[in-house]
Amino acid sequence: MGAVVARVQGWRASTVQFLREVWVELKKVNWPQRKEVMGSTAVVILASFAVAFFLGAVDLVLQWALAAVIR
């Protein structure tokens, strides 16, 4: 029973140490400003719509071509 308690306490101590080190590293992060995040988000959304439109158009053309071949 003593071995189990020792393992749990060791696990707890290592977890707490890990979380402290994570907190120290998070303080070093250079977080982007709100304006940068909004701009990047807009670019991603626009690019996603552009790719979706392109793939939809290609799918439509291939659908028409396949229908013409089958007839």
CHARMM internal coordinates of N, CA and C (Angstrom, degrees):
IC EDIT
DIST 1 N 1 CA 1.4405
DIST 1 CA 1 C 1.5207
ANGL 1 N 1 CA 1 C 111.23
DIST 1 C 2 N 1.3192
ANGL 1 CA 1 C 2 N 118.09
DIHE 1 N 1 CA 1 C 2 N -35.04
DIST 2 N 2 CA 1.4644
ANGL 1 C 2 N 2 CA 122.51
DIHE 1 CA 1 C 2 N 2 CA -179.97
DIST 2 CA 2 C 1.5199
ANGL 2 N 2 CA 2 C 112.08
DIHE 1 C 2 N 2 CA 2 C -64.30
DIST 2 C 3 N 1.3454
ANGL 2 CA 2 C 3 N 117.39
DIHE 2 N 2 CA 2 C 3 N -32.17
DIST 3 N 3 CA 1.4632
ANGL 2 C 3 N 3 CA 121.32
DIHE 2 CA 2 C 3 N 3 CA 179.70
DIST 3 CA 3 C 1.5314
ANGL 3 N 3 CA 3 C 110.65
DIHE 2 C 3 N 3 CA 3 C -68.16
DIST 3 C 4 N 1.3212
ANGL 3 CA 3 C 4 N 115.75
DIHE 3 N 3 CA 3 C 4 N -37.80
DIST 4 N 4 CA 1.4662
ANGL 3 C 4 N 4 CA 120.06
DIHE 3 CA 3 C 4 N 4 CA 180.00
DIST 4 CA 4 C 1.5311
ANGL 4 N 4 CA 4 C 109.83
DIHE 3 C 4 N 4 CA 4 C -66.17
DIST 4 C 5 N 1.3144
ANGL 4 CA 4 C 5 N 116.84
DIHE 4 N 4 CA 4 C 5 N -43.56
DIST 5 N 5 CA 1.4631
ANGL 4 C 5 N 5 CA 121.39
DIHE 4 CA 4 C 5 N 5 CA 179.60
DIST 5 CA 5 C 1.5267
ANGL 5 N 5 CA 5 C 109.88
DIHE 4 C 5 N 5 CA 5 C -63.04
DIST 5 C 6 N 1.3165
ANGL 5 CA 5 C 6 N 116.77
DIHE 5 N 5 CA 5 C 6 N -41.34
DIST 6 N 6 CA 1.4682
ANGL 5 C 6 N 6 CA 120.88
DIHE 5 CA 5 C 6 N 6 CA 179.67
DIST 6 CA 6 C 1.5244
ANGL 6 N 6 CA 6 C 110.33
DIHE 5 C 6 N 6 CA 6 C -63.96
DIST 6 C 7 N 1.3300
ANGL 6 CA 6 C 7 N 117.71
DIHE 6 N 6 CA 6 C 7 N -40.34
DIST 7 N 7 CA 1.4693
ANGL 6 C 7 N 7 CA 121.02
DIHE 6 CA 6 C 7 N 7 CA 179.04
DIST 7 CA 7 C 1.5270
ANGL 7 N 7 CA 7 C 111.14
DIHE 6 C 7 N 7 CA 7 C -65.07
DIST 7 C 8 N 1.3297
ANGL 7 CA 7 C 8 N 116.19
DIHE 7 N 7 CA 7 C 8 N -41.70
DIST 8 N 8 CA 1.4639
ANGL 7 C 8 N 8 CA 119.86
DIHE 7 CA 7 C 8 N 8 CA 179.93
DIST 8 CA 8 C 1.5253
ANGL 8 N 8 CA 8 C 110.16
DIHE 7 C 8 N 8 CA 8 C -65.53
DIST 8 C 9 N 1.3230
ANGL 8 CA 8 C 9 N 117.40
DIHE 8 N 8 CA 8 C 9 N -43.30
DIST 9 N 9 CA 1.4617
ANGL 8 C 9 N 9 CA 120.13
DIHE 8 CA 8 C 9 N 9 CA 179.22
DIST 9 CA 9 C 1.5203
ANGL 9 N 9 CA 9 C 111.03
DIHE 8 C 9 N 9 CA 9 C -65.93
DIST 9 C 10 N 1.3223
ANGL 9 CA 9 C 10 N 117.67
DIHE 9 N 9 CA 9 C 10 N -38.48
DIST 10 N 10 CA 1.4677
ANGL 9 C 10 N 10 CA 121.08
DIHE 9 CA 9 C 10 N 10 CA 176.49
DIST 10 CA 10 C 1.5114
ANGL 10 N 10 CA 10 C 111.39
DIHE 9 C 10 N 10 CA 10 C -64.35
DIST 10 C 11 N 1.3211
ANGL 10 CA 10 C 11 N 115.65
DIHE 10 N 10 CA 10 C 11 N -40.94
DIST 11 N 11 CA 1.4701
ANGL 10 C 11 N 11 CA 120.16
DIHE 10 CA 10 C 11 N 11 CA 178.06
DIST 11 CA 11 C 1.5274
ANGL 11 N 11 CA 11 C 110.60
DIHE 10 C 11 N 11 CA 11 C -63.58
DIST 11 C 12 N 1.3071
ANGL 11 CA 11 C 12 N 116.08
DIHE 11 N 11 CA 11 C 12 N -43.57
DIST 12 N 12 CA 1.4660
ANGL 11 C 12 N 12 CA 120.76
DIHE 11 CA 11 C 12 N 12 CA -179.73
DIST 12 CA 12 C 1.5298
ANGL 12 N 12 CA 12 C 110.57
DIHE 11 C 12 N 12 CA 12 C -63.00
DIST 12 C 13 N 1.3293
ANGL 12 CA 12 C 13 N 117.17
DIHE 12 N 12 CA 12 C 13 N -44.76
DIST 13 N 13 CA 1.4656
ANGL 12 C 13 N 13 CA 120.81
DIHE 12 CA 12 C 13 N 13 CA -179.16
DIST 13 CA 13 C 1.5306
ANGL 13 N 13 CA 13 C 110.91
DIHE 12 C 13 N 13 CA 13 C -64.02
DIST 13 C 14 N 1.3236
ANGL 13 CA 13 C 14 N 117.52
DIHE 13 N 13 CA 13 C 14 N -41.82
DIST 14 N 14 CA 1.4593
ANGL 13 C 14 N 14 CA 119.68
DIHE 13 CA 13 C 14 N 14 CA -179.94
DIST 14 CA 14 C 1.5243
ANGL 14 N 14 CA 14 C 111.22
DIHE 13 C 14 N 14 CA 14 C -69.32
DIST 14 C 15 N 1.3170
ANGL 14 CA 14 C 15 N 117.70
DIHE 14 N 14 CA 14 C 15 N -33.52
DIST 15 N 15 CA 1.4648
ANGL 14 C 15 N 15 CA 121.08
DIHE 14 CA 14 C 15 N 15 CA 177.59
DIST 15 CA 15 C 1.5167
ANGL 15 N 15 CA 15 C 110.37
DIHE 14 C 15 N 15 CA 15 C -66.95
DIST 15 C 16 N 1.3108
ANGL 15 CA 15 C 16 N 117.53
DIHE 15 N 15 CA 15 C 16 N -44.12
DIST 16 N 16 CA 1.4594
ANGL 15 C 16 N 16 CA 121.63
DIHE 15 CA 15 C 16 N 16 CA 179.03
DIST 16 CA 16 C 1.5280
ANGL 16 N 16 CA 16 C 109.98
DIHE 15 C 16 N 16 CA 16 C -63.18
DIST 16 C 17 N 1.3271
ANGL 16 CA 16 C 17 N 117.54
DIHE 16 N 16 CA 16 C 17 N -42.41
DIST 17 N 17 CA 1.4662
ANGL 16 C 17 N 17 CA 120.96
DIHE 16 CA 16 C 17 N 17 CA 178.43
DIST 17 CA 17 C 1.5259
ANGL 17 N 17 CA 17 C 110.31
DIHE 16 C 17 N 17 CA 17 C -62.86
DIST 17 C 18 N 1.3209
ANGL 17 CA 17 C 18 N 116.90
DIHE 17 N 17 CA 17 C 18 N -43.41
DIST 18 N 18 CA 1.4623
ANGL 17 C 18 N 18 CA 121.15
DIHE 17 CA 17 C 18 N 18 CA 178.32
DIST 18 CA 18 C 1.5239
ANGL 18 N 18 CA 18 C 110.71
DIHE 17 C 18 N 18 CA 18 C -59.20
DIST 18 C 19 N 1.3260
ANGL 18 CA 18 C 19 N 117.70
DIHE 18 N 18 CA 18 C 19 N -46.71
DIST 19 N 19 CA 1.4643
ANGL 18 C 19 N 19 CA 121.17
DIHE 18 CA 18 C 19 N 19 CA -178.99
DIST 19 CA 19 C 1.5230
ANGL 19 N 19 CA 19 C 111.80
DIHE 18 C 19 N 19 CA 19 C -64.62
DIST 19 C 20 N 1.3331
ANGL 19 CA 19 C 20 N 117.83
DIHE 19 N 19 CA 19 C 20 N -35.50
DIST 20 N 20 CA 1.4664
ANGL 19 C 20 N 20 CA 120.92
DIHE 19 CA 19 C 20 N 20 CA 176.48
DIST 20 CA 20 C 1.5237
ANGL 20 N 20 CA 20 C 110.44
DIHE 19 C 20 N 20 CA 20 C -65.07
DIST 20 C 21 N 1.3302
ANGL 20 CA 20 C 21 N 116.68
DIHE 20 N 20 CA 20 C 21 N -41.91
DIST 21 N 21 CA 1.4673
ANGL 20 C 21 N 21 CA 120.39
DIHE 20 CA 20 C 21 N 21 CA 178.92
DIST 21 CA 21 C 1.5262
ANGL 21 N 21 CA 21 C 111.21
DIHE 20 C 21 N 21 CA 21 C -66.82
DIST 21 C 22 N 1.3212
ANGL 21 CA 21 C 22 N 116.58
DIHE 21 N 21 CA 21 C 22 N -36.63
DIST 22 N 22 CA 1.4674
ANGL 21 C 22 N 22 CA 120.23
DIHE 21 CA 21 C 22 N 22 CA 176.37
DIST 22 CA 22 C 1.5202
ANGL 22 N 22 CA 22 C 109.61
DIHE 21 C 22 N 22 CA 22 C -62.46
DIST 22 C 23 N 1.3145
ANGL 22 CA 22 C 23 N 117.99
DIHE 22 N 22 CA 22 C 23 N -43.84
DIST 23 N 23 CA 1.4566
ANGL 22 C 23 N 23 CA 122.17
DIHE 22 CA 22 C 23 N 23 CA -179.37
DIST 23 CA 23 C 1.5300
ANGL 23 N 23 CA 23 C 110.29
DIHE 22 C 23 N 23 CA 23 C -61.74
DIST 23 C 24 N 1.3332
ANGL 23 CA 23 C 24 N 117.17
DIHE 23 N 23 CA 23 C 24 N -41.24
DIST 24 N 24 CA 1.4689
ANGL 23 C 24 N 24 CA 121.04
DIHE 23 CA 23 C 24 N 24 CA 178.76
DIST 24 CA 24 C 1.5277
ANGL 24 N 24 CA 24 C 109.82
DIHE 23 C 24 N 24 CA 24 C -62.86
DIST 24 C 25 N 1.3221
ANGL 24 CA 24 C 25 N 117.54
DIHE 24 N 24 CA 24 C 25 N -43.26
DIST 25 N 25 CA 1.4653
ANGL 24 C 25 N 25 CA 120.82
DIHE 24 CA 24 C 25 N 25 CA 179.87
DIST 25 CA 25 C 1.5261
ANGL 25 N 25 CA 25 C 111.69
DIHE 24 C 25 N 25 CA 25 C -67.82
DIST 25 C 26 N 1.3257
ANGL 25 CA 25 C 26 N 117.79
DIHE 25 N 25 CA 25 C 26 N -37.12
DIST 26 N 26 CA 1.4603
ANGL 25 C 26 N 26 CA 120.56
DIHE 25 CA 25 C 26 N 26 CA 178.94
DIST 26 CA 26 C 1.5332
ANGL 26 N 26 CA 26 C 111.66
DIHE 25 C 26 N 26 CA 26 C -63.80
DIST 26 C 27 N 1.3174
ANGL 26 CA 26 C 27 N 117.18
DIHE 26 N 26 CA 26 C 27 N -29.87
DIST 27 N 27 CA 1.4592
ANGL 26 C 27 N 27 CA 120.50
DIHE 26 CA 26 C 27 N 27 CA 177.35
DIST 27 CA 27 C 1.5254
ANGL 27 N 27 CA 27 C 111.46
DIHE 26 C 27 N 27 CA 27 C -67.90
DIST 27 C 28 N 1.3323
ANGL 27 CA 27 C 28 N 117.33
DIHE 27 N 27 CA 27 C 28 N -24.00
DIST 28 N 28 CA 1.4643
ANGL 27 C 28 N 28 CA 121.89
DIHE 27 CA 27 C 28 N 28 CA -178.99
DIST 28 CA 28 C 1.5280
ANGL 28 N 28 CA 28 C 112.63
DIHE 27 C 28 N 28 CA 28 C -84.13
DIST 28 C 29 N 1.3092
ANGL 28 CA 28 C 29 N 117.48
DIHE 28 N 28 CA 28 C 29 N -12.90
DIST 29 N 29 CA 1.4647
ANGL 28 C 29 N 29 CA 121.23
DIHE 28 CA 28 C 29 N 29 CA -175.66
DIST 29 CA 29 C 1.5198
ANGL 29 N 29 CA 29 C 110.17
DIHE 28 C 29 N 29 CA 29 C -69.55
DIST 29 C 30 N 1.3304
ANGL 29 CA 29 C 30 N 115.43
DIHE 29 N 29 CA 29 C 30 N 137.09
DIST 30 N 30 CA 1.4575
ANGL 29 C 30 N 30 CA 121.53
DIHE 29 CA 29 C 30 N 30 CA 175.85
DIST 30 CA 30 C 1.5291
ANGL 30 N 30 CA 30 C 107.14
DIHE 29 C 30 N 30 CA 30 C -93.70
DIST 30 C 31 N 1.3206
ANGL 30 CA 30 C 31 N 116.87
DIHE 30 N 30 CA 30 C 31 N 95.12
DIST 31 N 31 CA 1.4488
ANGL 30 C 31 N 31 CA 121.70
DIHE 30 CA 30 C 31 N 31 CA -176.19
DIST 31 CA 31 C 1.5173
ANGL 31 N 31 CA 31 C 110.15
DIHE 30 C 31 N 31 CA 31 C -75.04
DIST 31 C 32 N 1.3411
ANGL 31 CA 31 C 32 N 117.98
DIHE 31 N 31 CA 31 C 32 N 140.16
DIST 32 N 32 CA 1.4670
ANGL 31 C 32 N 32 CA 120.51
DIHE 31 CA 31 C 32 N 32 CA 179.88
DIST 32 CA 32 C 1.5312
ANGL 32 N 32 CA 32 C 111.38
DIHE 31 C 32 N 32 CA 32 C -71.31
DIST 32 C 33 N 1.3140
ANGL 32 CA 32 C 33 N 114.66
DIHE 32 N 32 CA 32 C 33 N 155.02
DIST 33 N 33 CA 1.4563
ANGL 32 C 33 N 33 CA 120.78
DIHE 32 CA 32 C 33 N 33 CA 177.42
DIST 33 CA 33 C 1.5238
ANGL 33 N 33 CA 33 C 109.51
DIHE 32 C 33 N 33 CA 33 C -75.80
DIST 33 C 34 N 1.3095
ANGL 33 CA 33 C 34 N 116.73
DIHE 33 N 33 CA 33 C 34 N 161.43
DIST 34 N 34 CA 1.4662
ANGL 33 C 34 N 34 CA 121.93
DIHE 33 CA 33 C 34 N 34 CA -178.12
DIST 34 CA 34 C 1.5303
ANGL 34 N 34 CA 34 C 111.28
DIHE 33 C 34 N 34 CA 34 C -58.42
DIST 34 C 35 N 1.3215
ANGL 34 CA 34 C 35 N 116.92
DIHE 34 N 34 CA 34 C 35 N -39.93
DIST 35 N 35 CA 1.4627
ANGL 34 C 35 N 35 CA 121.55
DIHE 34 CA 34 C 35 N 35 CA -179.41
DIST 35 CA 35 C 1.5339
ANGL 35 N 35 CA 35 C 110.64
DIHE 34 C 35 N 35 CA 35 C -62.11
DIST 35 C 36 N 1.3281
ANGL 35 CA 35 C 36 N 117.24
DIHE 35 N 35 CA 35 C 36 N -41.22
DIST 36 N 36 CA 1.4678
ANGL 35 C 36 N 36 CA 121.26
DIHE 35 CA 35 C 36 N 36 CA 178.64
DIST 36 CA 36 C 1.5266
ANGL 36 N 36 CA 36 C 111.18
DIHE 35 C 36 N 36 CA 36 C -65.25
DIST 36 C 37 N 1.3114
ANGL 36 CA 36 C 37 N 116.35
DIHE 36 N 36 CA 36 C 37 N -41.54
DIST 37 N 37 CA 1.4651
ANGL 36 C 37 N 37 CA 120.67
DIHE 36 CA 36 C 37 N 37 CA 179.99
DIST 37 CA 37 C 1.5261
ANGL 37 N 37 CA 37 C 110.34
DIHE 36 C 37 N 37 CA 37 C -64.92
DIST 37 C 38 N 1.3262
ANGL 37 CA 37 C 38 N 116.86
DIHE 37 N 37 CA 37 C 38 N -43.59
DIST 38 N 38 CA 1.4609
ANGL 37 C 38 N 38 CA 120.85
DIHE 37 CA 37 C 38 N 38 CA 179.69
DIST 38 CA 38 C 1.5289
ANGL 38 N 38 CA 38 C 110.72
DIHE 37 C 38 N 38 CA 38 C -63.06
DIST 38 C 39 N 1.3240
ANGL 38 CA 38 C 39 N 117.02
DIHE 38 N 38 CA 38 C 39 N -42.38
DIST 39 N 39 CA 1.4643
ANGL 38 C 39 N 39 CA 121.11
DIHE 38 CA 38 C 39 N 39 CA 178.96
DIST 39 CA 39 C 1.5175
ANGL 39 N 39 CA 39 C 111.83
DIHE 38 C 39 N 39 CA 39 C -63.60
DIST 39 C 40 N 1.3192
ANGL 39 CA 39 C 40 N 116.76
DIHE 39 N 39 CA 39 C 40 N -45.47
DIST 40 N 40 CA 1.4652
ANGL 39 C 40 N 40 CA 120.87
DIHE 39 CA 39 C 40 N 40 CA 179.43
DIST 40 CA 40 C 1.5215
ANGL 40 N 40 CA 40 C 110.92
DIHE 39 C 40 N 40 CA 40 C -64.24
DIST 40 C 41 N 1.3093
ANGL 40 CA 40 C 41 N 116.94
DIHE 40 N 40 CA 40 C 41 N -39.38
DIST 41 N 41 CA 1.4619
ANGL 40 C 41 N 41 CA 121.21
DIHE 40 CA 40 C 41 N 41 CA 178.95
DIST 41 CA 41 C 1.5195
ANGL 41 N 41 CA 41 C 110.70
DIHE 40 C 41 N 41 CA 41 C -63.89
DIST 41 C 42 N 1.3205
ANGL 41 CA 41 C 42 N 116.87
DIHE 41 N 41 CA 41 C 42 N -41.86
DIST 42 N 42 CA 1.4672
ANGL 41 C 42 N 42 CA 120.79
DIHE 41 CA 41 C 42 N 42 CA 178.64
DIST 42 CA 42 C 1.5230
ANGL 42 N 42 CA 42 C 110.76
DIHE 41 C 42 N 42 CA 42 C -62.82
DIST 42 C 43 N 1.3304
ANGL 42 CA 42 C 43 N 116.84
DIHE 42 N 42 CA 42 C 43 N -41.83
DIST 43 N 43 CA 1.4693
ANGL 42 C 43 N 43 CA 120.42
DIHE 42 CA 42 C 43 N 43 CA 178.83
DIST 43 CA 43 C 1.5193
ANGL 43 N 43 CA 43 C 110.62
DIHE 42 C 43 N 43 CA 43 C -62.62
DIST 43 C 44 N 1.3087
ANGL 43 CA 43 C 44 N 117.67
DIHE 43 N 43 CA 43 C 44 N -43.36
DIST 44 N 44 CA 1.4635
ANGL 43 C 44 N 44 CA 121.37
DIHE 43 CA 43 C 44 N 44 CA -179.73
DIST 44 CA 44 C 1.5242
ANGL 44 N 44 CA 44 C 110.66
DIHE 43 C 44 N 44 CA 44 C -64.07
DIST 44 C 45 N 1.3191
ANGL 44 CA 44 C 45 N 117.12
DIHE 44 N 44 CA 44 C 45 N -43.72
DIST 45 N 45 CA 1.4682
ANGL 44 C 45 N 45 CA 120.38
DIHE 44 CA 44 C 45 N 45 CA -179.87
DIST 45 CA 45 C 1.5241
ANGL 45 N 45 CA 45 C 110.63
DIHE 44 C 45 N 45 CA 45 C -64.04
DIST 45 C 46 N 1.3270
ANGL 45 CA 45 C 46 N 117.41
DIHE 45 N 45 CA 45 C 46 N -46.20
DIST 46 N 46 CA 1.4639
ANGL 45 C 46 N 46 CA 120.73
DIHE 45 CA 45 C 46 N 46 CA 179.12
DIST 46 CA 46 C 1.5257
ANGL 46 N 46 CA 46 C 111.69
DIHE 45 C 46 N 46 CA 46 C -62.94
DIST 46 C 47 N 1.3197
ANGL 46 CA 46 C 47 N 117.24
DIHE 46 N 46 CA 46 C 47 N -42.20
DIST 47 N 47 CA 1.4630
ANGL 46 C 47 N 47 CA 120.54
DIHE 46 CA 46 C 47 N 47 CA 178.55
DIST 47 CA 47 C 1.5268
ANGL 47 N 47 CA 47 C 110.65
DIHE 46 C 47 N 47 CA 47 C -64.26
DIST 47 C 48 N 1.3119
ANGL 47 CA 47 C 48 N 117.57
DIHE 47 N 47 CA 47 C 48 N -38.03
DIST 48 N 48 CA 1.4585
ANGL 47 C 48 N 48 CA 121.18
DIHE 47 CA 47 C 48 N 48 CA 178.69
DIST 48 CA 48 C 1.5210
ANGL 48 N 48 CA 48 C 110.89
DIHE 47 C 48 N 48 CA 48 C -64.06
DIST 48 C 49 N 1.3414
ANGL 48 CA 48 C 49 N 116.73
DIHE 48 N 48 CA 48 C 49 N -43.24
DIST 49 N 49 CA 1.4640
ANGL 48 C 49 N 49 CA 120.09
DIHE 48 CA 48 C 49 N 49 CA 177.57
DIST 49 CA 49 C 1.5274
ANGL 49 N 49 CA 49 C 111.32
DIHE 48 C 49 N 49 CA 49 C -64.65
DIST 49 C 50 N 1.3296
ANGL 49 CA 49 C 50 N 117.08
DIHE 49 N 49 CA 49 C 50 N -40.02
DIST 50 N 50 CA 1.4673
ANGL 49 C 50 N 50 CA 120.93
DIHE 49 CA 49 C 50 N 50 CA 179.59
DIST 50 CA 50 C 1.5279
ANGL 50 N 50 CA 50 C 110.67
DIHE 49 C 50 N 50 CA 50 C -63.00
DIST 50 C 51 N 1.3131
ANGL 50 CA 50 C 51 N 117.11
DIHE 50 N 50 CA 50 C 51 N -45.30
DIST 51 N 51 CA 1.4678
ANGL 50 C 51 N 51 CA 120.79
DIHE 50 CA 50 C 51 N 51 CA 179.45
DIST 51 CA 51 C 1.5224
ANGL 51 N 51 CA 51 C 110.25
DIHE 50 C 51 N 51 CA 51 C -66.32
DIST 51 C 52 N 1.3209
ANGL 51 CA 51 C 52 N 117.85
DIHE 51 N 51 CA 51 C 52 N -40.59
DIST 52 N 52 CA 1.4640
ANGL 51 C 52 N 52 CA 120.98
DIHE 51 CA 51 C 52 N 52 CA 178.71
DIST 52 CA 52 C 1.5256
ANGL 52 N 52 CA 52 C 110.55
DIHE 51 C 52 N 52 CA 52 C -63.28
DIST 52 C 53 N 1.3351
ANGL 52 CA 52 C 53 N 117.84
DIHE 52 N 52 CA 52 C 53 N -42.28
DIST 53 N 53 CA 1.4610
ANGL 52 C 53 N 53 CA 121.36
DIHE 52 CA 52 C 53 N 53 CA 178.68
DIST 53 CA 53 C 1.5285
ANGL 53 N 53 CA 53 C 110.17
DIHE 52 C 53 N 53 CA 53 C -63.60
DIST 53 C 54 N 1.3302
ANGL 53 CA 53 C 54 N 116.70
DIHE 53 N 53 CA 53 C 54 N -45.00
DIST 54 N 54 CA 1.4668
ANGL 53 C 54 N 54 CA 120.95
DIHE 53 CA 53 C 54 N 54 CA 179.81
DIST 54 CA 54 C 1.5222
ANGL 54 N 54 CA 54 C 111.11
DIHE 53 C 54 N 54 CA 54 C -61.35
DIST 54 C 55 N 1.3250
ANGL 54 CA 54 C 55 N 117.13
DIHE 54 N 54 CA 54 C 55 N -48.38
DIST 55 N 55 CA 1.4684
ANGL 54 C 55 N 55 CA 119.90
DIHE 54 CA 54 C 55 N 55 CA -179.67
DIST 55 CA 55 C 1.5178
ANGL 55 N 55 CA 55 C 111.59
DIHE 54 C 55 N 55 CA 55 C -65.08
DIST 55 C 56 N 1.3255
ANGL 55 CA 55 C 56 N 117.63
DIHE 55 N 55 CA 55 C 56 N -35.76
DIST 56 N 56 CA 1.4541
ANGL 55 C 56 N 56 CA 120.86
DIHE 55 CA 55 C 56 N 56 CA 176.18
DIST 56 CA 56 C 1.5148
ANGL 56 N 56 CA 56 C 111.34
DIHE 55 C 56 N 56 CA 56 C -64.14
DIST 56 C 57 N 1.3325
ANGL 56 CA 56 C 57 N 116.93
DIHE 56 N 56 CA 56 C 57 N -42.06
DIST 57 N 57 CA 1.4594
ANGL 56 C 57 N 57 CA 121.08
DIHE 56 CA 56 C 57 N 57 CA 178.43
DIST 57 CA 57 C 1.5306
ANGL 57 N 57 CA 57 C 111.05
DIHE 56 C 57 N 57 CA 57 C -64.68
DIST 57 C 58 N 1.3162
ANGL 57 CA 57 C 58 N 116.96
DIHE 57 N 57 CA 57 C 58 N -44.00
DIST 58 N 58 CA 1.4689
ANGL 57 C 58 N 58 CA 120.65
DIHE 57 CA 57 C 58 N 58 CA 178.16
DIST 58 CA 58 C 1.5274
ANGL 58 N 58 CA 58 C 109.82
DIHE 57 C 58 N 58 CA 58 C -62.37
DIST 58 C 59 N 1.2998
ANGL 58 CA 58 C 59 N 117.55
DIHE 58 N 58 CA 58 C 59 N -42.78
DIST 59 N 59 CA 1.4629
ANGL 58 C 59 N 59 CA 121.18
DIHE 58 CA 58 C 59 N 59 CA 179.01
DIST 59 CA 59 C 1.5238
ANGL 59 N 59 CA 59 C 110.63
DIHE 58 C 59 N 59 CA 59 C -61.40
DIST 59 C 60 N 1.3193
ANGL 59 CA 59 C 60 N 117.11
DIHE 59 N 59 CA 59 C 60 N -42.46
DIST 60 N 60 CA 1.4597
ANGL 59 C 60 N 60 CA 121.41
DIHE 59 CA 59 C 60 N 60 CA 179.96
DIST 60 CA 60 C 1.5347
ANGL 60 N 60 CA 60 C 111.28
DIHE 59 C 60 N 60 CA 60 C -64.03
DIST 60 C 61 N 1.3287
ANGL 60 CA 60 C 61 N 116.24
DIHE 60 N 60 CA 60 C 61 N -44.01
DIST 61 N 61 CA 1.4648
ANGL 60 C 61 N 61 CA 120.39
DIHE 60 CA 60 C 61 N 61 CA 178.85
DIST 61 CA 61 C 1.5269
ANGL 61 N 61 CA 61 C 110.46
DIHE 60 C 61 N 61 CA 61 C -63.61
DIST 61 C 62 N 1.3158
ANGL 61 CA 61 C 62 N 117.22
DIHE 61 N 61 CA 61 C 62 N -44.98
DIST 62 N 62 CA 1.4632
ANGL 61 C 62 N 62 CA 120.09
DIHE 61 CA 61 C 62 N 62 CA 179.35
DIST 62 CA 62 C 1.5314
ANGL 62 N 62 CA 62 C 111.19
DIHE 61 C 62 N 62 CA 62 C -65.16
DIST 62 C 63 N 1.3079
ANGL 62 CA 62 C 63 N 116.94
DIHE 62 N 62 CA 62 C 63 N -34.72
DIST 63 N 63 CA 1.4668
ANGL 62 C 63 N 63 CA 121.01
DIHE 62 CA 62 C 63 N 63 CA 177.71
DIST 63 CA 63 C 1.5298
ANGL 63 N 63 CA 63 C 110.58
DIHE 62 C 63 N 63 CA 63 C -64.56
DIST 63 C 64 N 1.3309
ANGL 63 CA 63 C 64 N 116.13
DIHE 63 N 63 CA 63 C 64 N -44.27
DIST 64 N 64 CA 1.4723
ANGL 63 C 64 N 64 CA 119.76
DIHE 63 CA 63 C 64 N 64 CA 178.29
DIST 64 CA 64 C 1.5273
ANGL 64 N 64 CA 64 C 110.77
DIHE 63 C 64 N 64 CA 64 C -65.04
DIST 64 C 65 N 1.3609
ANGL 64 CA 64 C 65 N 116.35
DIHE 64 N 64 CA 64 C 65 N -41.13
DIST 65 N 65 CA 1.4755
ANGL 64 C 65 N 65 CA 120.10
DIHE 64 CA 64 C 65 N 65 CA -179.46
DIST 65 CA 65 C 1.5264
ANGL 65 N 65 CA 65 C 110.12
DIHE 64 C 65 N 65 CA 65 C -64.41
DIST 65 C 66 N 1.2947
ANGL 65 CA 65 C 66 N 117.76
DIHE 65 N 65 CA 65 C 66 N -42.99
DIST 66 N 66 CA 1.4643
ANGL 65 C 66 N 66 CA 120.75
DIHE 65 CA 65 C 66 N 66 CA -179.32
DIST 66 CA 66 C 1.5269
ANGL 66 N 66 CA 66 C 110.32
DIHE 65 C 66 N 66 CA 66 C -66.63
DIST 66 C 67 N 1.3196
ANGL 66 CA 66 C 67 N 117.26
DIHE 66 N 66 CA 66 C 67 N -38.18
DIST 67 N 67 CA 1.4749
ANGL 66 C 67 N 67 CA 120.37
DIHE 66 CA 66 C 67 N 67 CA 177.53
DIST 67 CA 67 C 1.5308
ANGL 67 N 67 CA 67 C 110.42
DIHE 66 C 67 N 67 CA 67 C -64.63
DIST 67 C 68 N 1.3384
ANGL 67 CA 67 C 68 N 117.43
DIHE 67 N 67 CA 67 C 68 N -37.30
DIST 68 N 68 CA 1.4645
ANGL 67 C 68 N 68 CA 120.86
DIHE 67 CA 67 C 68 N 68 CA 178.73
DIST 68 CA 68 C 1.5237
ANGL 68 N 68 CA 68 C 111.43
DIHE 67 C 68 N 68 CA 68 C -68.44
DIST 68 C 69 N 1.3193
ANGL 68 CA 68 C 69 N 117.53
DIHE 68 N 68 CA 68 C 69 N -35.42
DIST 69 N 69 CA 1.4722
ANGL 68 C 69 N 69 CA 121.34
DIHE 68 CA 68 C 69 N 69 CA 179.41
DIST 69 CA 69 C 1.5150
ANGL 69 N 69 CA 69 C 110.30
DIHE 68 C 69 N 69 CA 69 C -70.97
DIST 69 C 70 N 1.3212
ANGL 69 CA 69 C 70 N 117.15
DIHE 69 N 69 CA 69 C 70 N -39.41
DIST 70 N 70 CA 1.4635
ANGL 69 C 70 N 70 CA 120.66
DIHE 69 CA 69 C 70 N 70 CA -177.10
DIST 70 CA 70 C 1.5304
ANGL 70 N 70 CA 70 C 111.09
DIHE 69 C 70 N 70 CA 70 C -68.30
DIST 70 C 71 N 1.3183
ANGL 70 CA 70 C 71 N 119.00
DIHE 70 N 70 CA 70 C 71 N -34.71
DIST 71 N 71 CA 1.4689
ANGL 70 C 71 N 71 CA 121.86
DIHE 70 CA 70 C 71 N 71 CA -179.40
DIST 71 CA 71 C 1.4466
ANGL 71 N 71 CA 71 C 110.14
DIHE 70 C 71 N 71 CA 71 C -67.75
END
COOR INIT
IC SEED 1 N 1 CA 1 C
IC BUILD
